[in-house]
Amino acid sequence: MKTIATGLLAFATLVFALATWAKAAGAGPWAGYVAAAAEAGMVGALADWFAVTALFRRPFGLPIPHTAIIPTKKDAFGRSLGDFVGENFLSGHVVRGRLAALGIGRRLGEWLAAPGSAERVTKEASAALRGLLAVLRDDDVRAVVAEAVTRRAAATSVAEPMGRMLGKVVADGGHHGVVDLVAVRAHGWLTTNHEEVVQKVTQKTPGWTPRFIDHQVGERVYKELMRFVTEIRDDPDHPARGAIDNFLADFATELQTDPETIARVERAKGELLARPEVQDLINSTWAAVRTLVMGAAEDEDSELRRRIRDGVRRFGERLATDPKLQAKVDGWLQDAAQYLVDTYRTEITSLISETVAGWDADDASRKIEANVGRDLQFIRINGTVVGALAGLLIHTVAVALGG
């Protein structure tokens, strides 16, 4: 295009030279018209060549003011472009209006409800979950989980909730099953360990008593224990059971109201949390949870993935048909988008201006010229043609007026 535009200028120059020679040789009035048109075409071509060239470089390397505009004003163009984008594309009302017109909530619901979409979302979510679990370092996660659990447990009072729970259990008789189990197990143990119980009692008798008397005492103690445990096991109204009920009810009340009891329970809680066994148990929970989640995420038929698929599909069906939910989702998206553009508008626009500022001036000028140069060369061509027509018109008017 440069060659064509320059060739047209050369053609106008040649025509001007020939027409001027012909006019001087007495060729006739037509030579004046042709010379005037060619001369004006030359002027138009040169003027537009200067204008186009001045955008990208200094004509003939001369330091003419207001030339090489793009290389010298590159940074200003970048700032102006960033400001333009920020004001016209990243303003809150523009973003909200565009999102509102798109109806993203309805479209999202229709897509999620379509066959295969829920499966795709579940597959991608499972892959993301597996990737996240693979990236996380187990030691770091265990440390965070242990600290969070320990700190939360240490900061939470357990005495009063335990008291309320125990009081409810006692009032409902929920502890009776435990008492029955203990009585049955105690009776069974005594039955199995008859000789051991007698021997233990015999060892505690004075050394000066005869051995057969010691044995009789041991047997007597064993029989009384068996009778006592058997009565507790078989009699729901046994006084010992009532004593246990009263003790548990009183203890439940103390857990809620007695400062000393509450303090003892809190101290015991702190000592329990500090034990290595408890910390090991807390640390092991992450490994168990990680293994469970990884397995469920990899298994397409797992309960986790099935529930995700069903939940996504139900949400999509509701979102596709519920205008209120659509409006709520659209509102969330608009609020989020407005927050992003309001908060990060400067960073986004500065990315544009800083990127432009980082370009090499000459290289940027060449790239821009390569992209828009074809149209700019048409300016030179049009300038030559329009100039020639204007020159012909002016010469014609001048001749007509007697010039």
TIDREN-953621 format. One record per residue (C-alpha): residue number from 1; residue in three letters; chain; x, y, z. Coordinates in pm, whole numbers, plus 50000, padded with zeros to 5 digits. Example, Ala and Ser with C-alpha at 12.3 -4.5 7.8 and 13.67 -1.06 7.14 Angstrom:
! residues 2
[1, "Ala", "A", [51230, 49550, 50780]];
[2, "Ser", "A", [51367, 49894, 50714]];
END
This chain:
! residues 403
[1, "Met", "A", [50000, 50000, 50000]];
[2, "Lys", "A", [50292, 50233, 50062]];
[3, "Thr", "A", [50420, 50154, 49713]];
[4, "Ile", "A", [50082, 50226, 49558]];
[5, "Ala", "A", [50041, 50554, 49747]];
[6, "Thr", "A", [50397, 50664, 49664]];
[7, "Gly", "A", [50354, 50555, 49303]];
[8, "Leu", "A", [50042, 50769, 49277]];
[9, "Leu", "A", [50241, 51068, 49405]];
[10, "Ala", "A", [50512, 50997, 49148]];
[11, "Phe", "A", [50247, 50969, 48875]];
[12, "Ala", "A", [50098, 51307, 48975]];
[13, "Thr", "A", [50445, 51460, 48969]];
[14, "Leu", "A", [50513, 51319, 48622]];
[15, "Val", "A", [50178, 51444, 48492]];
[16, "Phe", "A", [50243, 51787, 48639]];
[17, "Ala", "A", [50584, 51803, 48470]];
[18, "Leu", "A", [50448, 51694, 48132]];
[19, "Ala", "A", [50143, 51921, 48153]];
[20, "Thr", "A", [50360, 52219, 48248]];
[21, "Trp", "A", [50593, 52144, 47954]];
[22, "Ala", "A", [50297, 52107, 47721]];
[23, "Lys", "A", [50145, 52435, 47842]];
[24, "Ala", "A", [50474, 52614, 47783]];
[25, "Ala", "A", [50491, 52459, 47436]];
[26, "Gly", "A", [50149, 52604, 47350]];
[27, "Ala", "A", [49956, 52277, 47362]];
[28, "Gly", "A", [49634, 52452, 47448]];
[29, "Pro", "A", [49411, 52535, 47750]];
[30, "Trp", "A", [49370, 52170, 47846]];
[31, "Ala", "A", [49731, 52160, 47961]];
[32, "Gly", "A", [49655, 52418, 48229]];
[33, "Tyr", "A", [49368, 52214, 48363]];
[34, "Val", "A", [49580, 51900, 48379]];
[35, "Ala", "A", [49873, 52084, 48538]];
[36, "Ala", "A", [49647, 52239, 48804]];
[37, "Ala", "A", [49491, 51902, 48889]];
[38, "Ala", "A", [49829, 51729, 48904]];
[39, "Glu", "A", [49979, 52007, 49115]];
[40, "Ala", "A", [49697, 51995, 49368]];
[41, "Gly", "A", [49720, 51615, 49373]];
[42, "Met", "A", [50090, 51642, 49454]];
[43, "Val", "A", [50017, 51884, 49737]];
[44, "Gly", "A", [49743, 51661, 49880]];
[45, "Ala", "A", [49964, 51352, 49857]];
[46, "Leu", "A", [50257, 51524, 50027]];
[47, "Ala", "A", [50038, 51671, 50300]];
[48, "Asp", "A", [49876, 51337, 50383]];
[49, "Trp", "A", [50214, 51160, 50363]];
[50, "Phe", "A", [50344, 51404, 50622]];
[51, "Ala", "A", [50037, 51353, 50843]];
[52, "Val", "A", [50057, 50974, 50826]];
[53, "Thr", "A", [50432, 50961, 50874]];
[54, "Ala", "A", [50419, 51206, 51166]];
[55, "Leu", "A", [50208, 50956, 51360]];
[56, "Phe", "A", [50489, 50699, 51369]];
[57, "Arg", "A", [50819, 50879, 51313]];
[58, "Arg", "A", [50983, 51212, 51238]];
[59, "Pro", "A", [50967, 51287, 50862]];
[60, "Phe", "A", [51321, 51267, 50721]];
[61, "Gly", "A", [51442, 51248, 51082]];
[62, "Leu", "A", [51384, 51622, 51129]];
[63, "Pro", "A", [51288, 51735, 51484]];
[64, "Ile", "A", [50961, 51890, 51370]];
[65, "Pro", "A", [50721, 51963, 51660]];
[66, "His", "A", [50422, 51733, 51703]];
[67, "Thr", "A", [50570, 51449, 51497]];
[68, "Ala", "A", [50647, 51088, 51598]];
[69, "Ile", "A", [50332, 51113, 51805]];
[70, "Ile", "A", [50291, 50744, 51892]];
[71, "Pro", "A", [50650, 50685, 52012]];
[72, "Thr", "A", [50663, 51006, 52216]];
[73, "Lys", "A", [50307, 50985, 52353]];
[74, "Lys", "A", [50301, 50608, 52409]];
[75, "Asp", "A", [50285, 50628, 52790]];
[76, "Ala", "A", [50014, 50894, 52778]];
[77, "Phe", "A", [49815, 50675, 52538]];
[78, "Gly", "A", [49849, 50385, 52779]];
[79, "Arg", "A", [49720, 50591, 53071]];
[80, "Ser", "A", [49435, 50728, 52862]];
[81, "Leu", "A", [49343, 50378, 52744]];
[82, "Gly", "A", [49346, 50250, 53101]];
[83, "Asp", "A", [49127, 50540, 53217]];
[84, "Phe", "A", [48890, 50484, 52925]];
[85, "Val", "A", [48852, 50113, 53005]];
[86, "Gly", "A", [48806, 50187, 53374]];
[87, "Glu", "A", [48540, 50452, 53320]];
[88, "Asn", "A", [48345, 50281, 53041]];
[89, "Phe", "A", [48386, 49909, 53106]];
[90, "Leu", "A", [48477, 49868, 53474]];
[91, "Ser", "A", [48222, 50094, 53638]];
[92, "Gly", "A", [47977, 49937, 53881]];
[93, "His", "A", [47658, 50036, 53700]];
[94, "Val", "A", [47789, 49914, 53363]];
[95, "Val", "A", [47886, 49573, 53504]];
[96, "Arg", "A", [47560, 49533, 53696]];
[97, "Gly", "A", [47355, 49631, 53393]];
[98, "Arg", "A", [47536, 49389, 53167]];
[99, "Leu", "A", [47505, 49100, 53412]];
[100, "Ala", "A", [47137, 49177, 53468]];
[101, "Ala", "A", [47075, 49163, 53093]];
[102, "Leu", "A", [47249, 48827, 53061]];
[103, "Gly", "A", [47022, 48647, 53310]];
[104, "Ile", "A", [47305, 48430, 53434]];
[105, "Gly", "A", [47099, 48271, 53712]];
[106, "Arg", "A", [46840, 48130, 53471]];
[107, "Arg", "A", [47102, 48017, 53220]];
[108, "Leu", "A", [47306, 47851, 53491]];
[109, "Gly", "A", [47001, 47668, 53622]];
[110, "Glu", "A", [46907, 47543, 53276]];
[111, "Trp", "A", [47261, 47421, 53216]];
[112, "Leu", "A", [47285, 47245, 53552]];
[113, "Ala", "A", [46948, 47077, 53497]];
[114, "Ala", "A", [47047, 46956, 53148]];
[115, "Pro", "A", [47147, 46587, 53117]];
[116, "Gly", "A", [47514, 46529, 53185]];
[117, "Ser", "A", [47584, 46868, 53344]];
[118, "Ala", "A", [47553, 46751, 53704]];
[119, "Glu", "A", [47783, 46460, 53627]];
[120, "Arg", "A", [48039, 46695, 53472]];
[121, "Val", "A", [48025, 46933, 53768]];
[122, "Thr", "A", [48065, 46642, 54009]];
[123, "Lys", "A", [48359, 46505, 53813]];
[124, "Glu", "A", [48537, 46841, 53806]];
[125, "Ala", "A", [48462, 46907, 54173]];
[126, "Ser", "A", [48598, 46565, 54268]];
[127, "Ala", "A", [48914, 46626, 54065]];
[128, "Ala", "A", [48960, 46964, 54231]];
[129, "Leu", "A", [48907, 46810, 54574]];
[130, "Arg", "A", [49160, 46535, 54506]];
[131, "Gly", "A", [49408, 46791, 54379]];
[132, "Leu", "A", [49361, 47004, 54688]];
[133, "Leu", "A", [49409, 46709, 54921]];
[134, "Ala", "A", [49718, 46602, 54725]];
[135, "Val", "A", [49873, 46948, 54751]];
[136, "Leu", "A", [49810, 46994, 55122]];
[137, "Arg", "A", [50093, 46876, 55344]];
[138, "Asp", "A", [49966, 46631, 55604]];
[139, "Asp", "A", [50196, 46765, 55876]];
[140, "Asp", "A", [50075, 47121, 55826]];
[141, "Val", "A", [49708, 47021, 55821]];
[142, "Arg", "A", [49746, 46800, 56127]];
[143, "Ala", "A", [49912, 47085, 56314]];
[144, "Val", "A", [49633, 47324, 56220]];
[145, "Val", "A", [49360, 47073, 56310]];
[146, "Ala", "A", [49523, 46987, 56642]];
[147, "Glu", "A", [49565, 47352, 56734]];
[148, "Ala", "A", [49209, 47438, 56630]];
[149, "Val", "A", [49054, 47146, 56819]];
[150, "Thr", "A", [49268, 47200, 57129]];
[151, "Arg", "A", [49211, 47574, 57134]];
[152, "Arg", "A", [48837, 47534, 57077]];
[153, "Ala", "A", [48806, 47266, 57344]];
[154, "Ala", "A", [49013, 47468, 57590]];
[155, "Ala", "A", [48803, 47778, 57533]];
[156, "Thr", "A", [48472, 47593, 57570]];
[157, "Ser", "A", [48333, 47522, 57917]];
[158, "Val", "A", [48229, 47158, 57941]];
[159, "Ala", "A", [48112, 47132, 58302]];
[160, "Glu", "A", [47778, 47308, 58263]];
[161, "Pro", "A", [47681, 47134, 57935]];
[162, "Met", "A", [47782, 46802, 58091]];
[163, "Gly", "A", [47568, 46883, 58395]];
[164, "Arg", "A", [47265, 46965, 58182]];
[165, "Met", "A", [47308, 46652, 57975]];
[166, "Leu", "A", [47359, 46433, 58283]];
[167, "Gly", "A", [47055, 46585, 58451]];
[168, "Lys", "A", [46843, 46513, 58144]];
[169, "Val", "A", [46971, 46154, 58128]];
[170, "Val", "A", [46898, 46091, 58498]];
[171, "Ala", "A", [46554, 46252, 58474]];
[172, "Asp", "A", [46466, 46029, 58178]];
[173, "Gly", "A", [46614, 45717, 58341]];
[174, "Gly", "A", [46863, 45677, 58062]];
[175, "His", "A", [47133, 45562, 58303]];
[176, "His", "A", [46939, 45259, 58419]];
[177, "Gly", "A", [47067, 45050, 58132]];
[178, "Val", "A", [47425, 45128, 58233]];
[179, "Val", "A", [47355, 45031, 58595]];
[180, "Asp", "A", [47196, 44705, 58477]];
[181, "Leu", "A", [47498, 44629, 58260]];
[182, "Val", "A", [47743, 44700, 58544]];
[183, "Ala", "A", [47543, 44482, 58785]];
[184, "Val", "A", [47533, 44191, 58537]];
[185, "Arg", "A", [47903, 44219, 58460]];
[186, "Ala", "A", [47991, 44243, 58831]];
[187, "His", "A", [47783, 43933, 58907]];
[188, "Gly", "A", [47949, 43745, 58625]];
[189, "Trp", "A", [48295, 43850, 58738]];
[190, "Leu", "A", [48229, 43742, 59096]];
[191, "Thr", "A", [48099, 43409, 58973]];
[192, "Thr", "A", [48408, 43350, 58764]];
[193, "Asn", "A", [48660, 43472, 59021]];
[194, "His", "A", [48535, 43310, 59344]];
[195, "Glu", "A", [48871, 43183, 59464]];
[196, "Glu", "A", [49050, 43505, 59375]];
[197, "Val", "A", [48806, 43713, 59583]];
[198, "Val", "A", [48841, 43480, 59883]];
[199, "Gln", "A", [49220, 43487, 59852]];
[200, "Lys", "A", [49228, 43869, 59842]];
[201, "Val", "A", [49020, 43887, 60160]];
[202, "Thr", "A", [49233, 43624, 60331]];
[203, "Gln", "A", [49548, 43820, 60259]];
[204, "Lys", "A", [49408, 44121, 60444]];
[205, "Thr", "A", [49325, 43937, 60769]];
[206, "Pro", "A", [49557, 43965, 61074]];
[207, "Gly", "A", [49851, 43729, 61074]];
[208, "Trp", "A", [49772, 43584, 61419]];
[209, "Thr", "A", [49432, 43438, 61317]];
[210, "Pro", "A", [49409, 43072, 61218]];
[211, "Arg", "A", [49404, 43007, 60845]];
[212, "Phe", "A", [49070, 42822, 60844]];
[213, "Ile", "A", [48908, 43123, 61012]];
[214, "Asp", "A", [49059, 43350, 60750]];
[215, "His", "A", [48911, 43127, 60483]];
[216, "Gln", "A", [48569, 43137, 60649]];
[217, "Val", "A", [48585, 43517, 60660]];
[218, "Gly", "A", [48676, 43528, 60292]];
[219, "Glu", "A", [48385, 43300, 60206]];
[220, "Arg", "A", [48151, 43512, 60412]];
[221, "Val", "A", [48262, 43831, 60241]];
[222, "Tyr", "A", [48227, 43669, 59900]];
[223, "Lys", "A", [47872, 43549, 59977]];
[224, "Glu", "A", [47772, 43897, 60097]];
[225, "Leu", "A", [47914, 44054, 59782]];
[226, "Met", "A", [47727, 43803, 59566]];
[227, "Arg", "A", [47405, 43863, 59757]];
[228, "Phe", "A", [47445, 44242, 59729]];
[229, "Val", "A", [47523, 44238, 59357]];
[230, "Thr", "A", [47250, 43985, 59285]];
[231, "Glu", "A", [46989, 44199, 59464]];
[232, "Ile", "A", [47097, 44507, 59272]];
[233, "Arg", "A", [47079, 44311, 58947]];
[234, "Asp", "A", [46737, 44162, 59014]];
[235, "Asp", "A", [46562, 44443, 59208]];
[236, "Pro", "A", [46489, 44762, 59008]];
[237, "Asp", "A", [46387, 44933, 59333]];
[238, "His", "A", [46697, 44839, 59531]];
[239, "Pro", "A", [46815, 45118, 59767]];
[240, "Ala", "A", [47160, 45113, 59605]];
[241, "Arg", "A", [47002, 45202, 59274]];
[242, "Gly", "A", [46824, 45490, 59442]];
[243, "Ala", "A", [47153, 45603, 59594]];
[244, "Ile", "A", [47309, 45600, 59248]];
[245, "Asp", "A", [47018, 45804, 59113]];
[246, "Asn", "A", [47055, 46061, 59392]];
[247, "Phe", "A", [47432, 46078, 59347]];
[248, "Leu", "A", [47407, 46138, 58972]];
[249, "Ala", "A", [47131, 46398, 59013]];
[250, "Asp", "A", [47335, 46583, 59279]];
[251, "Phe", "A", [47647, 46563, 59063]];
[252, "Ala", "A", [47457, 46703, 58763]];
[253, "Thr", "A", [47345, 46996, 58977]];
[254, "Glu", "A", [47697, 47056, 59108]];
[255, "Leu", "A", [47837, 47056, 58756]];
[256, "Gln", "A", [47608, 47346, 58674]];
[257, "Thr", "A", [47619, 47546, 58997]];
[258, "Asp", "A", [47917, 47453, 59217]];
[259, "Pro", "A", [48228, 47662, 59129]];
[260, "Glu", "A", [48465, 47412, 59286]];
[261, "Thr", "A", [48321, 47117, 59092]];
[262, "Ile", "A", [48324, 47320, 58771]];
[263, "Ala", "A", [48690, 47414, 58831]];
[264, "Arg", "A", [48787, 47051, 58893]];
[265, "Val", "A", [48619, 46940, 58572]];
[266, "Glu", "A", [48792, 47216, 58373]];
[267, "Arg", "A", [49130, 47119, 58520]];
[268, "Ala", "A", [49065, 46757, 58432]];
[269, "Lys", "A", [48971, 46864, 58078]];
[270, "Gly", "A", [49298, 47057, 58043]];
[271, "Glu", "A", [49501, 46761, 58172]];
[272, "Leu", "A", [49318, 46529, 57934]];
[273, "Leu", "A", [49384, 46754, 57632]];
[274, "Ala", "A", [49753, 46774, 57723]];
[275, "Arg", "A", [49801, 46398, 57727]];
[276, "Pro", "A", [50003, 46262, 57431]];
[277, "Glu", "A", [49742, 45996, 57363]];
[278, "Val", "A", [49472, 46258, 57309]];
[279, "Gln", "A", [49696, 46467, 57083]];
[280, "Asp", "A", [49780, 46156, 56882]];
[281, "Leu", "A", [49410, 46082, 56846]];
[282, "Ile", "A", [49340, 46436, 56726]];
[283, "Asn", "A", [49628, 46417, 56479]];
[284, "Ser", "A", [49508, 46084, 56344]];
[285, "Thr", "A", [49165, 46225, 56260]];
[286, "Trp", "A", [49302, 46417, 55960]];
[287, "Ala", "A", [49458, 46105, 55811]];
[288, "Ala", "A", [49130, 45918, 55853]];
[289, "Val", "A", [48924, 46200, 55704]];
[290, "Arg", "A", [49169, 46246, 55414]];
[291, "Thr", "A", [49163, 45876, 55326]];
[292, "Leu", "A", [48785, 45866, 55347]];
[293, "Val", "A", [48734, 46175, 55130]];
[294, "Met", "A", [48996, 46071, 54872]];
[295, "Gly", "A", [48835, 45731, 54833]];
[296, "Ala", "A", [48486, 45880, 54802]];
[297, "Ala", "A", [48606, 46140, 54549]];
[298, "Glu", "A", [48767, 45876, 54327]];
[299, "Asp", "A", [48473, 45634, 54337]];
[300, "Glu", "A", [48204, 45739, 54088]];
[301, "Asp", "A", [47944, 45534, 54274]];
[302, "Ser", "A", [48032, 45664, 54620]];
[303, "Glu", "A", [47772, 45821, 54843]];
[304, "Leu", "A", [47961, 46151, 54836]];
[305, "Arg", "A", [47959, 46183, 54458]];
[306, "Arg", "A", [47601, 46061, 54434]];
[307, "Arg", "A", [47485, 46322, 54682]];
[308, "Ile", "A", [47679, 46595, 54499]];
[309, "Arg", "A", [47522, 46494, 54165]];
[310, "Asp", "A", [47172, 46486, 54309]];
[311, "Gly", "A", [47223, 46816, 54489]];
[312, "Val", "A", [47358, 46990, 54179]];
[313, "Arg", "A", [47073, 46858, 53964]];
[314, "Arg", "A", [46805, 46960, 54213]];
[315, "Phe", "A", [46960, 47304, 54252]];
[316, "Gly", "A", [46972, 47348, 53874]];
[317, "Glu", "A", [46607, 47246, 53831]];
[318, "Arg", "A", [46496, 47487, 54098]];
[319, "Leu", "A", [46718, 47767, 53969]];
[320, "Ala", "A", [46582, 47723, 53616]];
[321, "Thr", "A", [46219, 47765, 53726]];
[322, "Asp", "A", [46227, 47985, 54038]];
[323, "Pro", "A", [46237, 48358, 53952]];
[324, "Lys", "A", [46307, 48456, 54312]];
[325, "Leu", "A", [46610, 48227, 54332]];
[326, "Gln", "A", [46728, 48353, 53993]];
[327, "Ala", "A", [46704, 48711, 54115]];
[328, "Lys", "A", [46894, 48620, 54430]];
[329, "Val", "A", [47176, 48448, 54236]];
[330, "Asp", "A", [47193, 48735, 53987]];
[331, "Gly", "A", [47212, 48978, 54279]];
[332, "Trp", "A", [47498, 48784, 54436]];
[333, "Leu", "A", [47688, 48781, 54107]];
[334, "Gln", "A", [47628, 49151, 54050]];
[335, "Asp", "A", [47738, 49237, 54403]];
[336, "Ala", "A", [48050, 49025, 54363]];
[337, "Ala", "A", [48133, 49176, 54024]];
[338, "Gln", "A", [48077, 49530, 54151]];
[339, "Tyr", "A", [48298, 49464, 54451]];
[340, "Leu", "A", [48573, 49334, 54223]];
[341, "Val", "A", [48561, 49628, 53983]];
[342, "Asp", "A", [48532, 49882, 54263]];
[343, "Thr", "A", [48816, 49726, 54459]];
[344, "Tyr", "A", [49052, 49631, 54178]];
[345, "Arg", "A", [48969, 49884, 53906]];
[346, "Thr", "A", [49295, 50068, 53965]];
[347, "Glu", "A", [49499, 49747, 53948]];
[348, "Ile", "A", [49327, 49640, 53624]];
[349, "Thr", "A", [49368, 49976, 53452]];
[350, "Ser", "A", [49725, 50008, 53577]];
[351, "Leu", "A", [49796, 49671, 53412]];
[352, "Ile", "A", [49700, 49829, 53078]];
[353, "Ser", "A", [49900, 50147, 53130]];
[354, "Glu", "A", [50203, 49964, 53271]];
[355, "Thr", "A", [50197, 49711, 52986]];
[356, "Val", "A", [50190, 49989, 52727]];
[357, "Ala", "A", [50462, 50176, 52915]];
[358, "Gly", "A", [50679, 49866, 52905]];
[359, "Trp", "A", [50667, 49845, 52527]];
[360, "Asp", "A", [50966, 49963, 52325]];
[361, "Ala", "A", [50857, 50288, 52158]];
[362, "Asp", "A", [50989, 50205, 51810]];
[363, "Asp", "A", [50868, 49845, 51826]];
[364, "Ala", "A", [50522, 49954, 51942]];
[365, "Ser", "A", [50509, 50211, 51662]];
[366, "Arg", "A", [50597, 49946, 51403]];
[367, "Lys", "A", [50336, 49704, 51538]];
[368, "Ile", "A", [50061, 49965, 51535]];
[369, "Glu", "A", [50159, 50080, 51187]];
[370, "Ala", "A", [50156, 49719, 51065]];
[371, "Asn", "A", [49800, 49674, 51196]];
[372, "Val", "A", [49644, 50001, 51077]];
[373, "Gly", "A", [49894, 50110, 50808]];
[374, "Arg", "A", [49686, 49980, 50517]];
[375, "Asp", "A", [49399, 50215, 50598]];
[376, "Leu", "A", [49644, 50500, 50659]];
[377, "Gln", "A", [49791, 50453, 50311]];
[378, "Phe", "A", [49440, 50490, 50171]];
[379, "Ile", "A", [49443, 50835, 50333]];
[380, "Arg", "A", [49743, 50923, 50118]];
[381, "Ile", "A", [49572, 50783, 49806]];
[382, "Asn", "A", [49250, 50968, 49882]];
[383, "Gly", "A", [49448, 51285, 49951]];
[384, "Thr", "A", [49608, 51263, 49608]];
[385, "Val", "A", [49278, 51203, 49428]];
[386, "Val", "A", [49078, 51460, 49627]];
[387, "Gly", "A", [49358, 51713, 49594]];
[388, "Ala", "A", [49365, 51666, 49216]];
[389, "Leu", "A", [48987, 51709, 49191]];
[390, "Ala", "A", [48998, 52014, 49417]];
[391, "Gly", "A", [49279, 52167, 49208]];
[392, "Leu", "A", [49087, 52102, 48886]];
[393, "Leu", "A", [48776, 52262, 49036]];
[394, "Ile", "A", [48965, 52565, 49161]];
[395, "His", "A", [49138, 52612, 48823]];
[396, "Thr", "A", [48809, 52576, 48643]];
[397, "Val", "A", [48640, 52837, 48864]];
[398, "Ala", "A", [48938, 53068, 48825]];
[399, "Val", "A", [48926, 53040, 48445]];
[400, "Ala", "A", [48554, 53088, 48440]];
[401, "Leu", "A", [48589, 53407, 48642]];
[402, "Gly", "A", [48843, 53536, 48395]];
[403, "Gly", "A", [49158, 53444, 48586]];
END
